[in-house]
């Protein structure tokens, strides 16, 4: 549990980093902070002293306490070597090691250092990561958004980076409420191609498993609906199983129920990604549903698990390492003063044949 001093310290620091208090602006008086937090003057002074020591505040005798930007020069480390911050939702899972490897290899070529953080797709952890990047004074930033299909409470931090002319780019998704450059897979096209492949094999009863707190999930749902519409197939809401970050831990149980309820109806499923595809394979084993004889499955992202599972998933490509390299290249060029850089890049997915789709006769 945080002490009262820690609460004051953290909140003042957050307000400075997010731009609530601008550089040179006077913060509330000690007595005002005492009233706000219900603490002694000594507790307030301890927090202010600590923030002053770290370069966030400066006190002027007889005048008050003001926001300082000295923290940037205190924390920046080697002034000759630029540091690029990288924030992703996960570090060691799924396609993320490949993306980070691409970023790191490109940064190394120009002797940039890398500061890494992950959010576990949690906005509170994203806030901490952004504060760390602002405190450190990174020269540029590559971000994979957190819960990109929902309102993000950390927008002020991104605006602070913009105000400080720190270039940043987003990968895999972006916050629609911000005008930001991004590198993304064409997620609509990915799911569209997956669905169209199943339709071309004679399937008409096709379900989808979609993650709906990320922009990728929204767009992959859109691609699925688009392909059904083009083929004059009806969209059935009961053939959709949606989940989000919090309910992912119940996905196996929910899949079991979904597949049981639709066993006599569905002949194929488009999966949000390969990880979900593999979960479908595991649940099908438990239910004695044979793949692809009884149920065809297509994953997305062409991850290592699509290749190394007990059965080779049919899937679609994701640029992974190339996306990482391209994002790093964009930030480096921006820092070099290059103009006319592309603000949006969509990679086109390609179908990768596996063993999980059959022709329906």
C-alpha positions in Angstrom: 0.0 0.0 0.0 1.3 3.4 -1.0 2.1 6.0 1.8 0.5 9.4 1.7 3.8 10.9 0.7 4.0 8.4 -2.2 0.5 9.3 -3.4 1.3 13.0 -3.6 4.7 12.3 -5.3 3.1 10.0 -7.9 0.2 12.3 -8.7 2.2 15.4 -9.0 4.7 13.6 -11.2 1.9 12.2 -13.4 0.4 15.7 -13.8 3.8 17.1 -14.8 4.5 14.3 -17.3 1.0 14.3 -18.8 1.1 18.1 -19.3 -1.6 19.0 -16.7 1.2 21.3 -15.2 3.4 22.8 -17.9 7.1 23.7 -17.6 7.3 27.0 -15.7 3.8 26.8 -14.2 3.4 27.2 -10.5 1.9 24.1 -8.7 -0.6 24.5 -5.9 0.7 25.9 -2.6 1.8 23.6 0.2 -1.3 24.6 2.2 -3.6 23.8 -0.8 -1.9 20.4 -1.2 -2.3 19.8 2.5 -6.1 20.4 2.2 -6.4 18.3 -1.0 -4.6 15.2 0.4 -5.5 15.7 4.1 -1.8 15.4 5.2 0.7 17.4 7.3 2.9 20.1 5.8 5.9 17.9 6.5 4.5 15.1 4.2 3.8 17.7 1.4 7.3 19.1 1.8 8.9 15.6 1.6 7.1 14.9 -1.8 8.1 18.4 -3.2 11.7 17.9 -2.1 12.0 14.5 -3.7 10.4 15.9 -7.0 12.9 18.8 -6.8 15.8 16.4 -6.4 14.7 14.5 -9.4 14.4 17.7 -11.5 10.6 17.9 -11.8 10.2 21.0 -9.6 12.1 24.0 -8.5 11.3 26.3 -5.6 11.7 30.0 -5.5 11.9 31.5 -2.1 9.0 33.7 -1.3 7.3 33.0 -4.6 6.3 29.3 -4.8 7.2 26.0 -6.5 7.3 25.7 -10.3 7.5 22.9 -12.8 11.0 22.3 -14.1 12.3 20.3 -17.1 15.6 19.5 -15.5 14.5 15.8 -15.1 15.2 15.3 -18.8 18.8 16.2 -18.6 19.2 14.3 -15.3 17.9 11.0 -16.7 19.0 11.0 -20.4 22.2 9.0 -19.8 24.8 9.1 -22.6 24.1 12.3 -24.5 25.9 11.1 -27.6 23.7 8.0 -27.9 20.1 8.4 -28.7 17.5 6.2 -27.0 14.3 4.9 -28.6 11.6 3.7 -26.3 9.5 0.7 -27.3 6.2 -0.1 -25.6 4.4 -3.3 -26.6 1.5 -5.2 -25.1 3.6 -8.3 -24.5 7.4 -9.1 -24.8 8.0 -12.8 -24.8 4.7 -14.2 -26.2 3.5 -15.0 -29.7 4.8 -12.7 -32.5 6.3 -10.0 -30.2 9.8 -11.4 -29.9 10.1 -11.2 -33.7 8.8 -7.6 -33.9 11.2 -6.5 -31.1 14.1 -8.3 -32.8 13.4 -6.3 -36.0 13.4 -3.0 -34.1 16.6 -3.9 -32.2 18.5 -5.0 -35.3 17.7 -1.7 -37.1 18.5 0.5 -34.1 21.8 -1.3 -33.6 22.9 -0.5 -37.1 22.8 3.3 -36.2 24.1 2.8 -32.7 20.7 3.7 -31.0 19.9 2.2 -27.7 16.5 0.7 -26.8 14.4 1.1 -23.7 11.8 -1.6 -23.5 8.5 -1.8 -21.6 5.3 -3.9 -21.9 1.7 -3.2 -20.8 0.1 -6.6 -20.7 -2.7 -4.8 -22.5 -3.5 -2.9 -19.4 -4.0 0.9 -19.5 -2.6 1.4 -15.9 0.6 -0.4 -16.9 0.7 1.7 -20.2 0.5 4.8 -18.0 3.5 3.7 -16.0 5.5 2.8 -19.2 4.7 6.2 -20.7 5.8 8.0 -17.5 9.0 6.1 -17.5 9.7 7.0 -21.2 8.9 10.7 -20.5 11.0 10.7 -17.3 13.9 9.1 -19.1 13.7 11.6 -21.9 13.6 9.1 -24.9 14.5 10.6 -28.3 11.7 8.7 -30.1 9.1 6.1 -29.4 7.5 3.0 -31.0 4.2 2.0 -29.4 1.8 -0.9 -29.8 -1.4 0.5 -28.4 -3.2 -1.0 -25.4 -6.9 -2.0 -25.9 -6.9 0.1 -29.1 -10.6 -0.4 -29.7 -11.6 1.3 -26.4 -11.2 4.9 -25.2 -7.7 5.4 -23.9 -7.3 7.4 -20.7 -3.6 8.0 -21.4 -4.0 10.3 -24.5 -2.6 13.3 -22.6 0.8 11.5 -22.4 0.9 11.1 -26.1 0.1 14.8 -26.6 3.0 15.6 -24.2 5.3 13.7 -26.6 3.9 15.7 -29.5 4.4 19.0 -27.6 8.0 18.1 -26.9 8.6 17.2 -30.6 9.4 13.6 -29.7 8.6 11.5 -32.8 6.5 8.4 -32.2 4.9 5.8 -34.4 2.4 3.0 -33.6 2.5 -0.6 -34.7 -0.2 -3.2 -35.2 -2.9 -0.7 -34.4 -3.4 3.0 -33.5 -5.6 5.2 -31.4 -8.3 6.5 -33.7 -8.8 9.6 -31.6 -5.2 10.7 -32.3 -3.6 11.7 -35.6 -0.6 9.4 -35.5 1.6 7.6 -38.0 1.4 3.8 -38.0 2.5 0.5 -39.5 -0.3 -2.1 -39.5 -1.2 -5.3 -41.1 -4.3 -4.9 -43.3 -6.5 -6.7 -40.7 -9.7 -6.3 -42.8 -8.0 -8.0 -45.7 -6.5 -10.7 -43.5 -9.9 -11.9 -42.2 -11.5 -11.3 -45.6 -9.0 -13.6 -47.3 -9.4 -16.2 -44.5 -13.2 -16.2 -44.9 -13.0 -16.2 -48.7 -10.7 -19.2 -48.7 -13.3 -21.2 -46.6 -16.1 -20.1 -48.9 -14.1 -21.2 -52.0 -13.8 -24.6 -50.4 -17.6 -24.9 -50.2 -18.2 -23.7 -46.6 -21.3 -21.6 -46.0 -21.7 -22.0 -42.2 -18.6 -20.2 -41.0 -18.1 -18.9 -37.5 -15.6 -16.4 -36.1 -13.8 -16.0 -32.8 -13.0 -12.3 -32.4 -11.2 -10.2 -29.8 -13.1 -7.0 -29.4 -11.0 -4.7 -27.2 -8.3 -4.4 -29.8 -8.6 -2.6 -33.2 -7.3 -5.6 -34.9 -10.3 -7.6 -33.7 -12.7 -5.0 -34.9 -11.1 -4.9 -38.4 -10.8 -8.7 -38.6 -14.5 -8.9 -37.9 -15.1 -6.4 -40.6 -13.2 -8.5 -43.1 -15.2 -11.6 -42.2 -18.5 -9.7 -42.6 -17.3 -8.3 -46.0 -16.5 -11.7 -47.4 -19.9 -13.2 -46.2 -21.7 -10.3 -47.8 -19.9 -10.6 -51.2 -20.9 -14.3 -51.2 -24.5 -13.5 -50.3 -24.1 -15.5 -47.1 -26.1 -14.4 -44.0 -24.3 -13.1 -41.0 -25.5 -15.0 -37.9 -24.7 -13.3 -34.5 -24.9 -16.7 -32.8 -21.9 -17.9 -34.9 -19.7 -15.2 -33.3 -17.7 -15.9 -30.1 -16.2 -12.6 -28.8 -13.7 -12.2 -26.0 -11.4 -9.5 -24.6 -8.2 -9.3 -22.6 -9.9 -10.0 -19.3 -12.2 -12.9 -20.5 -9.3 -14.5 -22.4 -8.6 -16.8 -19.4 -12.1 -18.3 -19.8 -11.8 -18.7 -23.6 -11.2 -22.5 -23.4 -14.4 -23.0 -21.4 -16.4 -20.6 -23.6 -15.1 -22.3 -26.7 -16.2 -25.7 -25.4 -19.7 -24.3 -25.0 -19.7 -22.5 -28.4 -18.5 -25.5 -30.3 -20.9 -27.8 -28.5 -23.9 -25.5 -29.3 -22.8 -25.1 -33.0 -21.5 -28.7 -33.6 -24.3 -29.6 -36.0 -24.2 -26.2 -37.8 -20.7 -24.9 -38.2 -18.3 -26.4 -40.7 -15.5 -23.8 -40.4 -14.1 -21.1 -38.1 -12.1 -18.0 -38.7 -9.9 -17.4 -35.7 -8.7 -14.0 -34.3 -5.1 -15.3 -34.5 -3.0 -18.5 -34.4 -3.0 -18.6 -30.6 -6.8 -18.8 -30.7 -6.6 -21.3 -33.6 -4.5 -23.5 -31.5 -6.9 -23.2 -28.6 -9.7 -24.3 -30.9 -7.6 -27.3 -31.9 -7.1 -28.3 -28.3 -10.8 -27.9 -27.4 -11.8 -29.9 -30.5 -9.6 -32.8 -29.3 -11.5 -32.7 -25.9 -14.8 -32.8 -27.8 -13.7 -35.5 -30.3 -14.2 -33.1 -33.2 -11.8 -34.0 -35.9 -9.9 -31.3 -37.8 -10.3 -30.7 -40.7 -12.8 -33.6 -41.4 -15.5 -32.1 -39.2 -14.3 -28.6 -38.7 -12.0 -26.4 -40.8 -9.9 -23.7 -39.0 -7.9 -20.7 -40.2 -5.7 -18.8 -37.9 -4.0 -15.4 -38.6 -0.5 -14.0 -38.2 1.6 -16.9 -39.4 3.3 -17.2 -35.9 5.8 -19.8 -34.9 3.0 -21.8 -33.2 1.1 -22.2 -36.5 4.2 -24.1 -37.8 5.1 -26.0 -34.6 1.8 -27.1 -33.3 0.8 -30.8 -33.5 -1.1 -29.8 -36.7 0.0 -27.2 -39.1 -2.5 -24.3 -39.1 -3.7 -22.7 -42.3 -3.1 -19.0 -41.6 -2.2 -15.6 -43.0 1.1 -13.8 -43.0 2.0 -10.9 -40.6 5.2 -8.8 -41.3 6.5 -9.3 -37.7 10.3 -8.6 -37.9 9.9 -6.5 -41.0 7.3 -4.3 -39.3 9.8 -3.8 -36.4 12.6 -2.8 -38.8 10.4 -0.4 -40.7 9.1 1.3 -37.5 12.7 1.8 -36.3 13.7 3.1 -39.7 10.8 5.6 -39.6 11.9 7.0 -36.2 15.5 7.2 -37.2 14.7 9.1 -40.4 12.4 11.4 -38.4 15.2 12.2 -36.0 17.5 12.8 -38.9 15.1 15.5 -40.1 13.8 13.7 -43.1 10.5 15.1 -44.5 7.6 13.5 -46.4 7.7 10.2 -44.5 4.6 8.0 -44.9 2.1 8.4 -42.1 0.3 5.1 -42.7 1.5 1.8 -44.0 -0.6 -1.3 -44.4 1.1 -4.7 -45.1 -0.8 -7.0 -47.3 -1.4 -10.5 -45.9 -0.9 -13.7 -47.9 -2.6 -17.1 -47.3 -0.3 -19.8 -45.9 -1.7 -23.3 -46.6 -1.7 -25.7 -43.7 -3.6 -28.9 -42.7 -6.7 -27.4 -41.1 -8.9 -26.7 -44.1 -10.7 -29.2 -46.2 -12.9 -29.0 -49.3 -16.6 -29.4 -48.4 -18.3 -31.8 -50.8 
